[in-house]
Each structure stands twice: as structure tokens, then as C-alpha cells.
Amino acid sequence: MTSTVDDECVMRSEDLYQNSQHHGVLLRSAKPLPRAQHALKYLQRHRIPFILLTNGGGKHERERVDELSQRLDVPLDVSQFVQSHTPFQELVNEGGKGNELRDKCVLVSGGDGDRCRNVAESYGFRNVITPGDIFHAYPEIWPFSSNFASYYAGHARPLPFPPYISASTDGRLDQKALSKSLKVDAVFVFNDPRDWALDLQIILDLLLSHRGYLGTLSPLNGDSSLPNCGYQQNGQPPLYFANPDLWWAAAYHLNRLGQGGFREALEGVWAAVTGGKEKGVELKKIMYGKPYTVTYGFAEGILQSFREEMLEEKNVGKGGSNTLKNVYMVGDNPESDIRGANEYRSSQGTKWHSVLVKSGVYNGGEPAWKPTATVGDVWDAVQLGLIRSGWLEPMEGEQSDR
């Protein structure tokens, strides 16, 4: 390996999804794409650092890595893997000393059963509830989910408190009843909700609530003298989305709606309820996943750490360059992978290059976000990055016919 390549990394972006539906770069519908294994094994054999960055989720990183390793027949480590919700780990201590989210009640939406709850708990959140918990205890909160009752019964847990109910007849909040009511301090959409209507209703209830108490309505809602007409101005829980993707490539021949579809549905209902942009109201939310800067910054830190470990193993240590100069972001989705790499500005001065592959979501034509290069598949992308880095070793493997 030349010193030029020692100073650089090839990073590839692999888009996974729940239920083992993978798209675009390494796998499609759980089946490896033709030269994906060759690309990863080449990088491993030559000790070239890379990580996998995905907008998928819904499982623990270890479970996802084990699945991917088995399907590709390539040993991968969890330290190389970043899912859409992996950066949520950093929010455990949000709120400052003595007021951390780790000990607050958080609502986790999405995924199969309570797998996302389990992931959140593995991150350090200690008081996690799900929409299924709420429905199982209070099915009247959304009467149209009765067909899912047995499903929710299989994984629901008792709530720490019931929703707010007051005997007051004057409309004022009963402070004594509030002190014994369910209060949610943050809402996390980890993965695609399986019951959109239930999750949407509960999230909407919390966004309209008084300080996150389920079963209340904020008296500030609709007050035009306040910012956002009073909506989300009364201590309501912050709303976090892990994945903005509207589409993903599944087994079906046409792309399917992703978590971005659920967010758009919530945005539409929110606008109908509040008056939306015509009334000067927006849905305040915090977005994670590609193409957002917070995710790319997190990924760059993971890549830098993984690279430093490899340099130590190669006995480069302090005598070598510790500067990460170039990152090649390989993805199949112009709206997330390519846009994110193009817009990201590294605080370390690292240059990001976007490489679009034709093996997934992108189906030809002029992409919405222009990549540094467009190639056939992941092996073409790896070769491109290595050639631009001055790589001198032979790059065996059949050429792409794309």
C-alpha cells in the first residue's frame, strides 16, 4: 500500500431495511449483488478501512451485522456499521446533568414487535414505551386498531402511569391528576411504523399536548400571538426521525414507501389540524439519517476511529498520517446518499466524494443531485476510489458490463 492510500479511506454506503429487505449496493431483497462480496473482500484483504452507513434500522446493530456477514460470506464488525438510528445513542445524555433523557419516559415508534424498544434500551434509555403499550392498556385511544390487539398483546408492557383523565368541568388542567399521569419527554421514530394510523394518532396527541402529558391539550395551541401560532411552544416532547427516505428498493419491482412516507403523512395531518403553512405553522422535528449533516458527522467519527485502529494494527501509530483526507461515499439513492455527501462539510477538513451506483434506487436519467461519478456497481466504485488515490496494487475482478 502506498503512502497516498494510507492517508485515504474508501467508505461505502449500504442501504438496509427491516425484514431483511436490503437495497441497492450490496444486496437486493436479501440476495447479494454479483460483485459485492468481491469488493468487500478486496478492501479487507488489502487492509483498506471502510464502514457501512445505512438508512435502514429496526434491529440491533449486532443482529444486522451478523445477517449481512452471513449473506455476503464476509466477516464484518459492528464497529463498521452505522444504522439510521445508531446516532440516537448520543442523545441518552441530552438535557444536561440531572435531567438526562436516559431516565425520562421516551416513546419509540416503528419496527416489528418491540425490537426498537430493545434497541433503545441497549443504547441506554431506561424508560421506553411504545404505541402498542398505550393501545394495549387503553384501546379506546384508537378504536380502529382492534384487529391488531393480539399482536400488541404479545409484546406490550405496563405503562408507568395512565393517560391524563380529569373530573374537572371547567376545562382547566387538574395539577393533582397531572402528577399521576403519563408524561412523554421525547418521541423517536426508529423505523417504519407497522400501524401508521395508531402511531400517527398518538404522536399527534403528544405534539398537541400540554408538556407531553398524554390526554391533554395545550392551551397555547392556535395562539397567533406566539411563534408557530402556539403549536409546540408548551414543552411538548421533541420529535426525532431516524430516516427521511420516501422510497426504498424491496423485492417488488417498484420502489416501496419508506419511513419518509410516514413522516409525510404526519406532516399532512398536522397541516390539516393546525392550518399549516397558510397559518404560519410548521411541524418542528429533528431529522437523522442520510442526507443530514448530523449523521454524516457521526459516520465520519466512526470511520476515523476504525481507521485509527487499523493503523495501530499495521504499526503505523504516531509515525503515520492521522489525517483522514478523502472519503468515497458509495450509494444508490441520489436524494440521500449523493445529496448528503455533496452537502456535508467536515469539521476536520476531510473531502467527501459521492459515487452513484446503478444497482438500486437510481434508474437512470439526470439525478436530482449530481454525483462526483456514476458507475455500475460497488466494485466499480471501489476501483474508482483506489485509482484516484494512486493505488498501485492489481485490482483483479471481471469488468462491469453496465
C-alpha positions in Angstrom: 0.0 0.0 0.0 1.4 3.4 -1.0 1.6 6.3 1.4 -1.1 8.1 -0.6 -3.6 5.3 0.1 -2.5 5.2 3.8 -3.8 8.7 4.0 -7.1 7.9 2.5 -10.1 5.7 3.1 -12.8 4.1 0.9 -16.1 4.3 2.7 -19.1 2.6 1.2 -22.8 3.1 1.9 -25.1 0.1 2.0 -28.8 0.6 2.4 -30.6 -2.0 4.5 -34.2 -2.2 5.6 -36.4 -4.1 8.0 -37.5 -7.7 7.5 -34.1 -8.4 5.8 -35.1 -6.3 2.8 -31.8 -4.7 1.5 -31.4 -2.4 -1.4 -29.1 -1.1 -3.9 -25.4 -1.5 -3.2 -24.6 -4.8 -1.5 -27.9 -6.6 -1.6 -31.3 -6.6 -3.2 -34.1 -8.4 -1.4 -31.7 -10.2 0.8 -29.7 -11.5 -2.1 -26.1 -10.4 -2.7 -25.5 -8.3 -5.7 -23.0 -10.0 -8.1 -19.7 -8.3 -7.2 -20.5 -7.0 -3.7 -18.6 -9.8 -1.9 -15.6 -9.3 -4.2 -15.5 -5.6 -3.4 -15.6 -6.0 0.4 -13.1 -8.9 0.4 -10.7 -6.9 -1.6 -10.9 -4.0 0.8 -10.4 -6.3 3.8 -7.5 -8.2 2.2 -5.6 -5.0 1.5 -6.5 -3.5 4.9 -8.3 -0.5 3.4 -10.7 0.9 6.0 -14.4 1.2 5.2 -17.7 1.4 7.1 -21.3 0.7 6.2 -23.8 3.5 6.5 -27.4 2.8 6.1 -30.8 4.5 6.4 -32.3 1.2 7.5 -32.8 0.0 11.0 -35.3 -1.7 13.3 -32.8 -4.2 14.7 -29.7 -4.0 16.9 -26.5 -3.3 15.0 -25.1 -6.7 16.1 -28.0 -8.6 14.7 -27.9 -6.7 11.4 -24.1 -7.2 11.0 -24.5 -10.9 11.7 -27.2 -11.2 9.0 -25.1 -9.2 6.5 -21.9 -11.2 7.2 -23.7 -14.5 6.6 -25.4 -13.4 3.4 -22.3 -11.9 1.9 -19.9 -14.5 3.4 -17.8 -11.7 4.5 -16.9 -11.2 8.2 -17.9 -7.7 9.4 -17.6 -6.0 12.7 -20.3 -3.9 14.5 -17.7 -1.1 14.8 -18.0 -0.7 11.0 -21.8 -0.4 10.9 -24.0 2.7 11.3 -27.8 2.4 11.0 -30.1 5.3 10.7 -30.9 5.3 14.5 -27.3 4.5 15.7 -26.6 8.2 16.4 -29.5 8.2 18.8 -27.0 6.8 21.3 -25.6 10.3 21.7 -29.0 11.6 22.9 -29.1 9.4 26.0 -27.4 12.2 28.0 -29.4 15.0 26.3 -30.8 17.5 28.7 -27.8 18.0 30.9 -26.7 16.6 34.3 -29.6 15.5 36.4 -32.1 15.9 33.5 -30.8 13.4 31.1 -33.2 11.6 28.6 -31.8 8.3 29.8 -34.1 8.5 32.8 -37.0 10.2 31.1 -40.0 8.5 29.5 -39.5 8.2 25.8 -41.9 6.9 23.1 -40.3 4.7 20.4 -42.2 4.1 17.2 -41.6 1.7 14.4 -40.2 -1.8 13.8 -41.5 -5.3 14.4 -42.9 -6.0 17.9 -40.8 -4.2 20.5 -37.5 -4.7 18.8 -36.9 -1.0 18.5 -37.7 -0.6 22.2 -35.0 -3.2 22.9 -32.5 -1.3 20.7 -33.3 1.9 22.5 -32.7 0.2 25.9 -29.4 -1.2 24.6 -28.4 2.4 23.8 -29.0 3.4 27.5 -32.6 4.7 27.6 -34.2 3.2 30.7 -37.9 4.2 30.4 -39.1 3.3 26.9 -42.7 2.9 25.9 -44.3 2.1 22.6 -47.6 2.9 20.9 -48.5 -0.7 21.4 -48.2 -0.4 25.1 -50.6 2.5 25.1 -53.1 0.8 22.9 -53.0 -2.5 24.9 -53.8 -0.6 28.1 -56.2 1.9 26.5 -57.6 0.5 23.2 -60.1 3.3 23.0 -57.3 5.7 22.1 -57.5 4.4 18.5 -60.5 2.1 18.0 -59.5 1.1 14.5 -56.5 -0.9 15.7 -58.6 -3.6 17.3 -57.6 -6.1 14.6 -54.0 -5.8 15.9 -55.0 -6.4 19.5 -53.4 -9.9 19.7 -50.3 -8.6 18.0 -49.8 -5.9 20.6 -50.6 -8.2 23.5 -47.6 -10.3 22.5 -45.1 -7.6 23.4 -46.9 -4.8 25.4 -45.5 -3.8 28.8 -47.4 -2.0 31.6 -47.3 1.8 31.4 -45.6 3.7 34.2 -48.7 6.0 34.5 -52.1 6.2 32.8 -53.1 8.9 30.4 -54.4 12.1 31.9 -58.1 12.0 32.9 -59.7 14.7 34.9 -63.1 15.2 36.6 -62.7 18.9 36.2 -65.6 20.5 34.4 -64.1 24.0 33.8 -61.5 22.9 31.3 -58.6 23.7 33.5 -55.8 21.2 34.0 -56.0 19.3 37.3 -52.5 19.5 38.7 -53.0 16.6 41.1 -54.2 14.4 38.2 -51.3 15.5 36.1 -48.8 14.4 38.7 -50.1 10.9 38.3 -50.4 10.9 34.5 -48.2 9.6 31.7 -45.7 12.2 30.5 -43.5 11.6 27.4 -40.3 13.6 27.2 -39.2 12.6 23.7 -40.6 10.8 20.6 -38.3 8.7 18.5 -39.4 7.2 15.1 -36.7 4.5 14.9 -38.1 2.6 11.9 -41.1 2.4 9.7 -44.3 2.1 11.9 -46.3 -1.1 11.1 -49.6 0.5 12.2 -49.4 4.0 10.7 -52.7 5.2 12.0 -52.1 4.3 15.6 -48.6 5.7 15.7 -49.7 8.9 13.9 -52.6 9.4 16.3 -50.5 9.0 19.4 -47.7 11.2 18.1 -50.2 13.9 17.1 -51.8 13.7 20.6 -48.4 14.3 22.2 -47.5 17.2 19.8 -50.8 18.9 20.8 -50.5 18.1 24.5 -49.6 20.2 27.5 -45.9 19.5 28.2 -46.1 15.9 26.9 -48.9 14.7 29.1 -50.9 12.2 27.1 -54.6 13.0 27.2 -54.2 16.8 27.5 -54.4 19.7 25.0 -52.1 22.7 25.3 -54.0 26.0 26.0 -51.4 27.7 23.7 -52.4 25.8 20.5 -53.7 28.3 17.9 -52.5 31.4 19.7 -51.4 33.6 16.8 -49.5 36.0 19.1 -46.9 33.2 19.7 -44.3 31.7 17.4 -45.7 28.9 15.3 -49.2 30.0 16.4 -48.6 28.5 19.8 -48.1 24.9 18.5 -45.2 23.0 20.0 -44.5 26.0 22.3 -45.6 24.4 25.5 -43.0 21.9 26.5 -44.2 19.2 24.1 -41.7 16.4 23.5 -39.1 16.8 20.7 -39.8 14.6 17.7 -36.9 12.7 16.2 -37.0 10.8 12.8 -34.2 8.3 12.0 -34.7 8.0 8.3 -36.1 10.5 5.7 -36.2 8.2 2.7 -39.5 8.3 0.9 -38.7 5.3 -1.2 -36.7 2.1 -0.9 -36.0 -0.9 -3.2 -37.6 -4.0 -1.9 -38.5 -7.4 -3.6 -41.3 -5.8 -5.5 -40.3 -4.5 -8.9 -41.4 -0.9 -8.0 -39.9 1.1 -5.1 -41.9 1.0 -1.9 -42.7 3.8 0.6 -40.3 4.1 3.4 -40.2 6.0 6.8 -40.3 9.2 4.8 -43.8 8.3 3.7 -45.0 8.1 7.3 -43.4 11.4 8.0 -45.2 13.0 5.0 -48.5 11.5 6.2 -47.9 13.1 9.7 -47.0 16.4 8.0 -50.2 16.3 6.1 -52.4 15.6 9.1 -50.5 18.2 11.1 -51.2 20.8 8.4 -54.9 19.9 8.3 -55.2 20.2 12.1 -53.2 23.3 12.6 -53.7 25.2 9.4 -50.2 24.5 8.2 -48.1 27.0 6.2 -51.1 29.1 5.4 -51.4 29.9 9.1 -47.7 30.1 9.6 -47.4 26.7 11.3 -44.7 24.1 10.7 -44.1 20.7 12.2 -41.0 21.0 14.3 -38.8 17.9 14.1 -35.2 16.7 14.2 -34.1 14.7 11.3 -31.4 12.0 11.3 -30.2 9.6 8.6 -28.8 10.4 5.2 -28.6 13.2 3.9 -28.5 15.0 7.2 -25.2 16.5 8.5 -25.6 15.1 12.0 -25.5 11.5 10.5 -22.5 12.2 8.3 -20.6 13.8 11.1 -21.3 10.7 13.3 -20.3 8.4 10.5 -17.1 10.3 9.9 -16.2 9.9 13.6 -16.8 6.2 13.4 -14.8 5.9 10.2 -11.9 7.8 11.8 -11.9 5.6 14.9 -12.0 2.4 12.8 -9.2 3.7 10.6 -7.0 4.6 13.6 -7.4 1.1 14.9 -6.3 -0.3 11.6 -3.3 2.0 11.5 -2.3 0.8 15.0 -2.6 -2.8 14.0 -0.3 -2.0 11.0 2.2 -0.4 13.4 1.8 2.9 11.7 1.0 4.6 15.0 2.1 8.2 15.6 4.6 8.0 12.8 1.9 7.9 10.1 -0.6 10.4 9.0 -3.6 10.7 11.3 -5.5 12.9 8.8 -8.4 11.5 7.0 -8.1 13.2 3.7 -10.7 11.6 1.4 -13.9 9.7 1.9 -15.7 8.0 -1.0 -19.4 7.7 -0.3 -21.0 5.0 -2.5 -24.7 4.9 -2.7 -27.7 4.2 -5.0 -30.0 7.0 -3.8 -29.3 10.5 -5.2 -31.7 12.1 -2.7 -30.0 10.7 0.4 -26.5 9.2 -0.4 -25.4 11.7 -3.0 -27.0 14.8 -1.6 -25.6 14.1 1.9 -22.0 13.6 0.6 -22.3 16.7 -1.6 -23.6 18.9 1.2 -21.5 17.7 4.1 -18.7 19.9 5.3 -16.3 18.1 7.5 -15.0 19.9 10.6 -11.7 18.0 10.1 -11.3 19.2 6.5 -11.9 15.8 5.0 -13.1 15.8 1.4 -16.2 13.7 0.6 -16.7 12.3 -2.9 -20.1 11.0 -3.9 -20.3 7.9 -6.2 -23.7 6.8 -7.5 -24.2 3.2 -8.5 -26.9 1.9 -10.9 -27.7 -1.2 -8.9 -30.6 0.1 -6.7 -33.0 3.0 -6.4 -31.4 5.1 -9.2 -32.8 4.0 -12.5 -31.1 6.3 -15.0 -31.6 9.8 -16.2 -30.3 13.1 -14.7 -30.1 12.5 -10.9 -31.6 15.2 -8.7 -28.1 15.6 -7.0 -25.1 15.3 -9.3 -22.5 12.8 -8.0 -18.8 13.0 -8.4 -19.0 9.9 -10.5 -21.6 7.4 -11.7 -20.6 3.8 -12.0 -22.2 0.4 -12.5 -21.8 -1.3 -9.1 -19.9 -1.3 -5.8 -16.8 -2.9 -7.3 -16.6 -0.2 -9.9 -16.9 2.3 -7.1 -14.1 0.8 -5.1 -11.8 0.7 -8.2 -12.6 4.4 -8.9 -11.7 5.4 -5.3 -8.5 3.4 -5.4 -7.4 4.7 -8.8 -8.0 8.3 -7.7 -5.9 7.6 -4.5 -2.9 6.4 -6.5 -3.4 2.7 -5.7 -0.7 0.6 -7.4 -1.8 -3.0 -6.5 -3.5 -5.1 -9.1 -7.3 -4.8 -9.0 -8.4 -8.3 -10.1 -12.0 -9.0 -10.9 -14.2 -9.0 -14.0 -15.1 -5.7 -15.5 -18.7 -4.4 -15.2 -20.8 -4.7 -18.3 -23.1 -1.9 -17.1 
